[in-house]
Amino acid sequence: MIEALFADSNYVAQKKLMDATAIRHEALAANIANIETPGYKRVDLPKSFNEEFAARLHAGQPETMLNPVVAPDSSATAQRPDGNNVELDKELLTMSNNSMQFETLGEFVSASLRQLRLAITGRQS
């Protein structure tokens, strides 16, 4: 019975997206840390991740949700003669946006758990 509550497609999707934003945050931090490394290639979640994730969510297949995997960003162009393609301004902006997404998803997951607690105990706190 309780497993069904945590198998809800919205809850599963929220948790999986939180995983993706955490992994993306690590990738962005690695990019910033390697901004001076000659030949370093920027890494991130593939741009297709969000579209594929949404397609599986709309198909009602939470059990087949994608696992987020970091890969080199093939669309980034070299910014310096040594081949490094990391742009600090873009990385910081993307990291800020990613942090806001994580916080928002955290609020959604917390709200789901609060509703579950209310259903079980009959009180809000």
MORAPE-V510108 format. One line per field, one symbol per residue. ss: DSSP state (2 for helix, 1 for strand, 0 for the rest). phi: phi as a letter, one per 30 degrees, with the letter a starting at -180 (. if undefined). psi: psi as a letter, one per 30 degrees, with the letter a starting at -180 (. if undefined). A space follows every 50 residues. Layout:
BEGIN
ss: ???
phi: ???
psi: ???
END
This chain:
BEGIN
ss: 02222200222222222222222222222222200000000011100222 22222222000222000001110000000000000002222222222222 2222222222222222222220000
phi: .ddddccedddddddddddddddddddddddddcdcddidcebadddded dddddddddicddcedcdbdbeddddcdcbddjdccceeddddddddddd ddddddddddddddddddddcibdb
psi: eeeeefgkeeeeeeeeeeeeeeeeeeeeeeeefgfgjkfkkkllkkffee eeeeeeeffhiffgkkkkkklkjffklkflfgfkgkjeeeeeeeeeeeee eeeeeeeeeeeeeeeeeeeefglf.
END
